[in-house]
Amino acid sequence: MRRHEFQPGRLLAGLVLLVAGVLYLLDAAGETDLAWWVIVPMTMGGLSLAALLGLITYAVRRDRRDRISASSDQ
């Protein structure tokens, strides 16, 4: 299997959606009583953080790639 680069934004998005799904299942099973206005903002906030983390990761990798290509051109 080919190695791939670590993508922390996707990891965070997956964890946020996993937690939201578990909370929804617990609510459906009657274990907890959560209102929709708790789950929706938590999910949207987590996905927003994941998008921000993805952009930061992209910027860092692009900067690193540009520095490597600039040093090899000299």
N, C-alpha and C positions, 0 to 999 in steps of 0.2 A: 504494500500500500504506500502510495506517495505521501510524503509529509506535507502538511499545509501550515500556513502561518497562523499563529494564535490570534483570534479576533475577540477581544474582551467585550466589545459592544454586543456581539451576538450571544455571548455567554450570559451577559446580564439580562438581555431581552428574554432569553429562554428561561432563566431563573425567575424573572418577574412573572411571566405567563404561567409557569409551573406553580408558583405560590398562589396566584389568582385562581387557577383551576382547583387546587387543593382546598382553598377557602370556599369556593363555590360548591364543591362536593360535600364539604363538612356542613355547609348551610342546607344543602338539599337533603342530607341525611338527618337533619334535625339536631346535630351536635352543637352547632352555634347558631346565633341569630344575627347575621350581618345584613346591613342595609346595602342597597346597590350603590349608594353615594359614598360608601367606604371603599368598595372594590374598584369602581371605575376610576376615581382620581389616583388611587394607588397604582393601578395598571398604567394609566396615561403618564404619570410622573416617572415610573420606572422605565417605560419605553422612551420617554424624552431623555432621561439620563443615559440610556443605552445609545441613543442617537448621538448625543454629545460625546460620549466616550468613543464611539466609532469615528467621529470627525477628528477628535484629538489623535487617535491612533493613526489615522490616515495622514494627518499633517506631520506627525513625527516620522513616519516611515518615508514620506515623500522628501522631507528634509534630509534624512539620512541617505536616501538614494541619490539625491542631488549632490550631496557632499562627496559621496563615493565616486560618482561619475565625473565631478569636477577635478578630483585629485588624480583620477586615471587619465584625464585629458592632458595634464601638464607634462 
